[in-house]
Each structure stands twice: as structure tokens, then as C-alpha cells.
């Protein structure tokens, strides 16, 4: 079946502009995660959505970052007033999570963001 | 606070040689640990998890709570094992804390 999809695959923007990154999780997956993969930094957790519960935003690096998940499916990660240090690959993952469970996370291909 | 440490950014071994990718963690609760792998031009994917005690593609990893380690091992490396490997720790919620990764290169 279809896996996690993300769009765009690549995004080049100018410093100070806002960007929106989209994630379509696997159908039926209740949990959705955003991570950031920076050069030399590994993978950094950003935010986690589980069903209708309030999202875990503990990984968001600043208030310029926000995310929404509409209808329990598609999610959008928004970065306002982008900075050069925001340049990274943004990964989305989804899982059949129940709280406290250990469901496998399935990753999308990522969006490569470059801020000039 | 939780932390995952992968001390080697790069690791090269010859084909047929044993390989060990190191992972150490710090976590006050009961840890669940995973290894994820990203092959060239492919998505990040789960390789194995400690609770399953399984061997995937010849790889095994044992959780050592005394040493707070979860090293990934394979007795005989293959060229197709060349990839980026990430150790990850799951905390009480379902989000994962990843190490910085180790790039494994298997030399023919």
C-alpha cells in the first residue's frame, strides 16, 4: 500500500519567508510525528500528534515553528520567518500508536528545505 | 533527560569482517531501544527493536542495562549493509530520540 508521503520534496526559500511542509500519513495511522534531520545533528524530534489528544510540542525549537493536523490525517508543519539554520530535511512519520505502545514508525521521504 | 550517543560518525569494515555499531543511552525510566537504517536514496526504516529480540538481515542488538548500551552487531558484513544507522530511544510517549547516526561503509 501507499506509504507516508511528503510534499514538496525540495523547497528553496529566502530568509524571512514562511514555508509550509505537508505530510500525508498512512491511512488508518492515528499517530503522526515530525522530525528534523540536520547535517551532523542526527534526527531531532519536533512534534507528535496522537488521535484527538493535544499534540506534544516539546521538540519545537522556537515559536516560529508550528504544526497542525486536520481531521486526524494530513499534517502541515509551518515555519515562519525562516532562518538559514532552519535548512534541513524535515521528516514525517506515522504509526498505529496507542499511548504507551511501541508501534513501528513509518517514515516519509522527507522535504529538503534550503533557506538562502 | 534522555540522551542517545553514537560515538562513531563513520565506520568502515571489509566485507566478511564483523561489525559493531555502538550506541549508549541515558534515561531514568525503562528504556525501549531501536535501530533504524537509511540506505542510499531510501527512506529511514526500522531495522530492529530490543523487545523483539530478533535478528534482521543478520544483525542483532542486545540491551545491556548495566552498561546502558544497545550495540548493533553482525558477524560478517556484506556490501549491501552500507548505510546510515541510527540508534533510537523511546520514552514514555511514543516519540523517539535518535542518536546522531553512524555511516557504515563495507569495503568490497
Interface residues (C-beta under 8 A of the other chain):
Chain A: X3 X31 X33 X35 X40 X41 X42 X43 X44 X45 X48 X50 X56 X59 X91 X93 X95 X97 X99 X100 X101 X102 X103 X104 X105 X106 X107 X108 X109 X110
Chain B: X6 X9 X32 X43 X44 X45 X46 X49 X51 X86 X88 X90 X92 X93 X94 X95 X96 X97 X98 X99 X100 X101
